[in-house]
Amino acid sequence: QVQLVESGGGLVQAGASLRLSCAASERTFSRDAMGWFRQAPGKAREFVSSISGSGGSTFYTDSVKGRFTISKTNGNNTMYLQMNSLKSEDTAVYYCAAGAPIWYAKFPARYPYWGQGTQVTVSS
């Protein structure tokens, strides 16, 4: 079983920045896509961002475009989500995921591996 370990969540004020990290095994990190999803209370889990296995292609949901940046470092087997200009509506549990075919990277059901989730709370 491949393990993903998340870190970086916390409580911040609106307009602040936060960087999430997800450490994965080399085997998982290097194949297909990795992505970030979030889930707020009473809401379905939603796609936030994804990155291809090579790191050459990135995708974002409309609500975070221009504010969030996804990246990864092959040598450290780590994926990042840099979140700037945070808003109260960004408050959610954020999950990292790995192993989806790139063509299905926006769908949670296509990811076989998931992190434990990290809470991000943005206060007004």
C-alpha positions in Angstrom: 0.0 0.0 0.0 1.4 3.4 -1.1 1.3 6.0 1.6 0.8 9.8 1.2 1.7 12.2 4.0 0.3 15.7 4.0 1.3 18.8 5.9 1.1 22.5 5.9 -2.6 23.2 6.8 -3.5 25.7 9.4 -5.5 28.8 10.4 -4.8 32.0 8.5 -6.5 35.4 7.8 -8.1 36.3 4.5 -5.5 37.5 2.1 -2.7 35.4 3.6 -0.7 32.6 1.9 -0.2 29.0 2.8 1.8 26.1 1.2 0.6 22.5 1.5 3.0 19.6 1.0 2.3 15.9 0.1 5.1 13.4 0.4 4.7 10.2 -1.7 6.8 7.2 -2.6 8.9 7.5 -5.7 6.8 4.8 -7.4 3.5 6.7 -6.9 5.0 10.2 -7.5 6.4 9.3 -10.9 3.4 7.8 -12.6 0.3 9.4 -14.1 -1.1 12.4 -12.3 -1.2 13.8 -8.8 -3.7 16.2 -7.5 -5.3 18.2 -4.8 -9.0 18.0 -3.7 -10.9 19.8 -1.0 -14.1 19.1 1.0 -16.0 21.5 3.1 -18.7 20.5 5.6 -21.9 19.6 3.8 -20.2 19.7 0.4 -19.0 17.1 -2.0 -15.3 16.6 -2.5 -14.2 18.9 -5.3 -11.2 19.1 -7.7 -8.7 21.9 -7.0 -5.6 21.2 -9.1 -3.6 18.5 -10.8 -0.2 17.9 -12.3 1.0 15.4 -14.9 3.6 12.8 -14.1 6.3 14.7 -15.9 5.3 17.9 -14.2 4.9 19.6 -17.6 1.1 20.1 -17.5 -1.0 21.6 -14.7 -4.7 22.2 -14.3 -6.8 24.3 -12.0 -10.5 24.7 -11.1 -11.8 28.1 -12.1 -12.2 29.4 -8.5 -8.5 29.1 -7.7 -6.9 30.2 -11.1 -4.4 33.0 -10.6 -4.2 32.3 -6.8 -3.0 28.7 -6.4 0.1 27.1 -8.0 0.8 23.3 -8.0 4.3 21.9 -8.4 6.4 18.9 -7.5 10.0 17.9 -6.9 11.0 14.5 -8.2 14.1 14.2 -6.1 12.1 14.7 -2.9 9.0 12.9 -4.0 6.9 15.8 -2.8 4.0 17.7 -4.3 3.1 21.3 -3.3 0.1 23.6 -3.5 1.0 27.2 -3.0 -2.1 29.1 -2.0 -2.1 32.9 -2.2 -4.8 35.5 -1.6 -6.8 33.0 0.5 -10.5 33.6 0.9 -13.0 32.4 3.5 -14.5 30.2 0.8 -11.2 28.3 0.6 -11.9 26.8 4.0 -12.0 23.0 3.7 -10.1 19.8 4.4 -7.5 19.5 1.6 -6.5 16.0 0.3 -3.6 15.0 -1.9 -4.0 12.1 -4.3 -1.9 10.1 -6.7 -2.1 7.5 -9.5 -4.9 8.8 -11.8 -4.6 8.7 -15.6 -4.0 12.3 -16.7 -7.2 12.3 -18.7 -9.2 11.6 -15.6 -7.2 13.7 -13.1 -10.2 15.9 -12.1 -12.3 12.9 -10.8 -11.7 11.7 -7.2 -12.8 8.1 -8.1 -9.9 7.7 -10.5 -7.2 8.1 -7.8 -6.2 4.9 -5.9 -4.0 6.6 -3.3 -5.0 9.4 -0.9 -3.5 11.3 2.0 -5.1 11.8 5.3 -6.2 15.3 4.7 -5.1 18.6 6.3 -7.4 21.3 7.6 -7.2 24.8 6.0 -9.3 27.5 7.8 -9.4 31.1 6.5 -10.9 33.6 8.8 -12.4 37.0 7.8 
